[in-house]
């Protein structure tokens, strides 16, 4: 299982999403908007995104941190 977390510094929901992946032993790639990634690239991946985190698992769009929690509770 591979995951991508679009994030930015100071985002508590981003930190909670990364912690949740770590607790579940799932490796993730962080795409930080302050460190080499742009808002334009985020919008190419998730048209209409208005917040971070934006999360993908195995190339499937999951959504925000709340959607991630729901995904794992299914």
RARACOR-V833345 format. One record per backbone hydrogen bond with DSSP energy under -0.5 kcal/mol. NH is the residue of the N-H (numbers start at 1). CO is the residue of the C=O. E is the energy in kcal/mol with one decimal. If there is no record, write none. Layout:
nh->NH co->CO e->E
nh->NH co->CO e->E
This chain:
nh->3 co->27 e->-0.9
nh->4 co->56 e->-2.3
nh->5 co->29 e->-2.8
nh->6 co->4 e->-0.5
nh->6 co->54 e->-2.8
nh->7 co->31 e->-2.0
nh->11 co->8 e->-1.2
nh->12 co->10 e->-0.8
nh->15 co->11 e->-2.1
nh->16 co->12 e->-2.3
nh->17 co->13 e->-2.1
nh->18 co->14 e->-2.4
nh->19 co->15 e->-2.4
nh->20 co->16 e->-2.3
nh->21 co->17 e->-2.1
nh->22 co->18 e->-2.3
nh->23 co->19 e->-2.8
nh->24 co->20 e->-1.6
nh->25 co->22 e->-1.2
nh->26 co->21 e->-2.9
nh->27 co->25 e->-0.5
nh->29 co->3 e->-2.7
nh->30 co->28 e->-0.5
nh->31 co->5 e->-2.9
nh->31 co->29 e->-0.6
nh->32 co->30 e->-0.8
nh->33 co->7 e->-3.1
nh->35 co->32 e->-1.9
nh->37 co->32 e->-1.3
nh->42 co->38 e->-2.0
nh->43 co->39 e->-2.7
nh->44 co->40 e->-1.6
nh->45 co->41 e->-1.7
nh->46 co->42 e->-3.2
nh->49 co->46 e->-2.1
nh->53 co->6 e->-0.7
nh->54 co->6 e->-1.0
nh->55 co->63 e->-2.5
nh->56 co->4 e->-2.3
nh->57 co->60 e->-2.4
nh->58 co->2 e->-3.5
nh->60 co->57 e->-2.2
nh->62 co->55 e->-3.0
nh->63 co->55 e->-1.7
nh->68 co->64 e->-2.0
nh->69 co->65 e->-2.5
nh->70 co->66 e->-2.1
nh->71 co->67 e->-2.5
nh->72 co->68 e->-2.1
nh->73 co->69 e->-1.3
nh->74 co->70 e->-0.6
nh->74 co->71 e->-0.8
